[in-house]
Amino acid sequence: MAGTWWAACEGPAMSPDEQQRLADWLRTQVAPFDGPLRLSTLAGGQSNPTYRVEAGAHRWVLRRKPPGVLLASAHAVDREYRVMAALAGHGVPVPRMWALCEDDTVIGSTFVVMELVDGRVFVDPALPGMAADERAAVYAAMADALAAIHRVDVAAAGLSGHGKPQQYLSRQIARWTRQYRDSQTEDIAPMEALIDWLPAHLPAGLDEHPGALVHGDFRLDNLIFHPTEPRVLAVIDWELSTLGHPWADLSYHLMAWRVAPDEFRGLKGHDLAALGIPDEAAHLARYLGGRPGPDAATMDWLMAFNMFRMAAILQGILARARQGNAAAADAQATGARARRMAEAGWRQVRG
């Protein structure tokens, strides 16, 4: 399935008063314009409501924190703004950032305004409707984009303070365990097993990496491709970015090869050769470009970690859906996959 990032979908609407305050703020903080402000909610993203903004001759994208009570450290649109602004000119395609507003009196929560990048967003990793050579080119571009992120000189980009790389994976396990506990709606036995197993079996040396820029949610539908070419125009959705081990980012991306479509947008079960999509080993080799990568045992641990992490994220989506402040209309169905992802992670451990 392909579409444009700005395709309209169901989502939370702004009140007339909020829209008026937003229009006044945009005229003074971003660019003057004549005529009314026009908003439409956009497809993409489960965490932060996203809107297409039309104002006179201007077209922008606005992302905001959702209303209501939020989990600590979640929905960090201010973090997204700062990292994307810093990456301009550093080899990673990102939208131009226009403004950050942390004044809740404007529309009720922090929001960012950025360039609207016209292009294609692919949701289904099997890329239906494409020719085999087109699929291969899309996957090559995706591997190259992830490698470019991990090559960023964080000091030169002004991102040395973007995270604490020390004991990155240990802290990630603790963080997502807390997030899962804070949003837990039922007992999931495989999740409890992963919470115990992961820290006890952390591979030696993984927590000692000096730290690279990691995106945190690098997957196909967080890329905007050129309208007709297999070229990445923008990497979006940076709210989980930090400094950490690039193999954690890499294995999260490669997780698509090990999960089924009904678990979370996976490729497992597809005839990859017939589709023209590289297998996991070939895609990994493209990303590495001759550099050393994780051995099989380390990759297996990283996969289990990322399935645990995704289960925690999905649990948070489910909790927000039940509270009534989810960003996407399909949040209930998406969040219900938390159990399946935890089960997949525990199968990874058990072989």
C-alpha positions, -999 to +999 in steps of 0.1 A: +000+000+000+014+034-009+001+068-003+011+103+005+021+113+040-006+140+039-034+117+030-064+127+051-077+102+077-098+102+109-082+118+139-087+145+166-100+178+153-090+212+167-118+235+180-125+267+162-109+287+191-078+265+188-076+270+151-079+308+155-051+309+181-030+287+158-036+310+129-025+340+149+006+322+162+016+310+127+013+346+112+037+360+138+060+330+144+063+313+110+050+334+080+023+360+074-006+348+052-040+360+040-072+341+042-084+313+064-064+285+080-073+250+067-065+218+086-068+181+078-056+153+100-030+131+084-024+094+080+007+080+098+018+077+134+002+062+164+016+086+190+013+122+180-017+138+161-004+151+128-021+177+105-017+191+070-019+229+074-028+252+045-025+289+050-026+312+020+001+299-003+018+280+024+017+242+031+031+228+064+028+198+086+020+202+123+026+175+149+014+179+184+014+160+217-020+145+222-043+159+249-048+142+282-026+124+307+006+111+291+033+086+300+065+102+312+090+109+283+065+099+256+052+120+227+084+141+225+076+163+195+101+189+209+128+162+207+118+154+171+121+191+163+155+195+177+171+164+161+156+171+127+167+208+129+202+196+138+204+171+110+200+196+082+231+194+060+245+162+077+237+136+051+203+125+064+172+137+045+147+153+068+119+179+064+128+215+070+118+225+105+099+259+108+090+264+144+085+248+179+057+260+202+059+249+239+031+273+249+001+251+258-023+281+257-022+281+218-037+247+210-035+229+244-001+211+239+034+214+225+036+213+187+060+216+158+056+230+124+077+215+095+079+214+058+053+193+040+073+168+018+053+156-011+061+119-019+051+083-013+048+065+020+046+027+018+028+009+047+029-027+035+065-040+034+056-064+006+051-033-016+021-047-036+017-033-071+054-028-077+077-047-101+105-068-085+133-044-095+114-015-080+110-033-047+147-041-047+156-004-053+133+007-025+149-017+000+184-006-011+175+030-005+161+021+029+193+003+039+214+033+028+193+058+047+197+038+079+235+036+074+236+074+068+219+080+102+244+059+120+273+077+102+263+111+115+290+129+134+270+137+165+294+163+177+295+182+144+257+181+143+254+195+178+238+163+191+263+153+217+236+159+244+209+141+226+212+110+248+233+090+273+249+062+253+264+045+284+246+013+293+222+021+265+206-014+262+203-019+300+186+014+303+163+006+274+151-026+290+144-007+322+127+021+304+103-001+284+096-022+313+084+009+332+064+021+302+048-013+299+039-014+336+025+021+334+002+011+306-005-025+314-041-036+309-037-074+313-012-101+322+009-113+293+031-142+304+056-140+275+062-103+284+070-112+320+094-139+307+112-114+285+114-088+313+133-114+333+154-130+305+167-100+286+188-083+313+201-117+325+214-126+290+226-092+277+256-101+254+290-089+266+302-056+252+268-044+238+265-018+266+300-004+260+294+013+226+304+050+226+271+059+210+258+067+176+226+086+165+198+061+165+164+068+150+144+045+173+116+037+149+133+031+116+109+013+094+094+016+059+064+037+067+086+063+085+102+072+052+089+095+025+100+084-010+102+105-042+069+104-061+084+083-089+119+074-080+132+049-053+148+077-034+143+087+002+132+124+004+127+124+042+131+103+073+103+112+098+090+104+133+121+110+154+105+111+188+123+079+200+157+090+187+187+092+210+224+082+212+229+045+216+240+013+199+234+013+162+228-024+162+197-019+183+183+004+155+195-020+129+178-051+145+146-032+150+146-025+113+154-061+104+126-073+127+103-071+097+119-102+083+111-122+114+075-112+122+043-120+103+020-093+088-006-100+116+021-095+143+034-061+131+039-053+094+062-082+088+076-100+058+076-135+073+057-159+051+062-139+018+082-153-011+109-127-010+128-139-041+096-137-062+089-102-049+124-090-055+129-081-018+163-091-004+164-116+024+175-106+059+212-115+052+213-096+019+197-065+034+220-066+064+250-068+040+238-038+021+236-018+053+270-029+066+288-022+033+317-044+044+318-033+080+316-060+107+281-067+121+266-087+150+271-124+152+241-147+151+236-150+189+239-113+194+214-106+166+190-131+182+192-113+215+187-080+198+156-093+180+141-105+212+148-072+228+131-053+200+100-075+200+098-069+237+102-031+231+075-032+203+051-050+226+056-023+252+049+004+226+018-014+214+006-018+250+009+020+253-011+025+222-038+002+235-039+020+269-043+054+251-071+039+229-090+029+260-085+063+276-098+080+245-067+100+236-051+079+209-037+096+178-050+071+153-084+057+146-071+021+144-052+024+178-074-003+195-066-028+168-029-019+167-025-020+204-042-054+206-011-068+189+010-063+220+004-099+231+013-113+197+046-093+197+055-105+232+048-141+220+070-136+190+098-123+212+096-153+235+096-176+205+128-159+194+144-167+228+133-204+227+143-209+191 
